[in-house]
Amino acid sequence: MKIVGLTGGIGSGKTTVAKMFAEQGVPIYIADERAREVMDRSDIVKRVSELFEESVVVEGKLDRKKIRTLVFADKERLERLNQIVHPEVKADFERFKQEHAEAGFVIKESAILFEQGLDKECDYTILVTAPEQIRIDRVKHRDNVSEYNIRQIINNQWNDMRKKPLSDYIIENIDRDLTKKQVIDIVNDINFKNSLI
């Protein structure tokens, strides 16, 4: 089984593209969603809450919006948070791969695929891109977050120019129909490559 990493900056449309791959029958692991599930575990809630002086727990669950605001302004704290969550997510992904062992390939969607070196665990990587202002508008609409906070997040992520040379495939996610065509082309290409092995 091949592992295909899917990444892109905030608001690029990674999740939309992942759903298009799922429509083509490809098993999809959305790292952020699985990380949320991991972060709801009581042992993780305790460890994460110890990183912050102020309370980040509401009714036994982590206040993700508050944490996001705190960590994206503090790279050291973000790194410590990642050190708690990422090993747990990695173990969860191993279980996911076992559940889908019959698939020709699975997609692992992660906003920080390259930043965390997760691309080294992938056979292929796909970068989803979109112009920065479109990305900002998408996130403002989706998350009701200020443009200032969105720009902080963008500044904490690698930019597309740094990611493009590391990517096997690049999807320009501006028009839904064109994006879907790119997804189908990539599925066909990876399936073809798998058939040669």
HELIX and SHEET records of a PDB file:
HELIX    1   1 LYS A   14  GLU A   23  1                                  10    
HELIX    2   2 ALA A   31  MET A   39  1                                   9    
HELIX    3   3 SER A   42  SER A   49  1                                   8    
HELIX    4   4 ARG A   64  VAL A   71  1                                   8    
HELIX    5   5 LYS A   75  GLU A   99  1                                  25    
HELIX    6   6 LEU A  118  GLU A  121  5                                   4    
HELIX    7   7 GLU A  132  ASP A  143  1                                  12    
HELIX    8   8 GLU A  147  ASN A  156  1                                  10    
HELIX    9   9 ASP A  160  LYS A  163  1                                   4    
HELIX   10  10 LYS A  164  LEU A  166  5                                   3    
HELIX   11  11 ARG A  176  SER A  195  1                                  20    
SHEET    1   A 5 ILE A  28  ILE A  30  0                                        
SHEET    2   A 5 PHE A 105  GLU A 109  1                                        
SHEET    3   A 5 LYS A   2  THR A   7  1                                        
SHEET    4   A 5 TYR A 124  THR A 129  1                                        
SHEET    5   A 5 TYR A 169  GLU A 172  1                                        
SHEET    1   B 2 VAL A  57  VAL A  58  0                                        
SHEET    2   B 2 LYS A  61  LEU A  62 -1                                        
END                                                                             
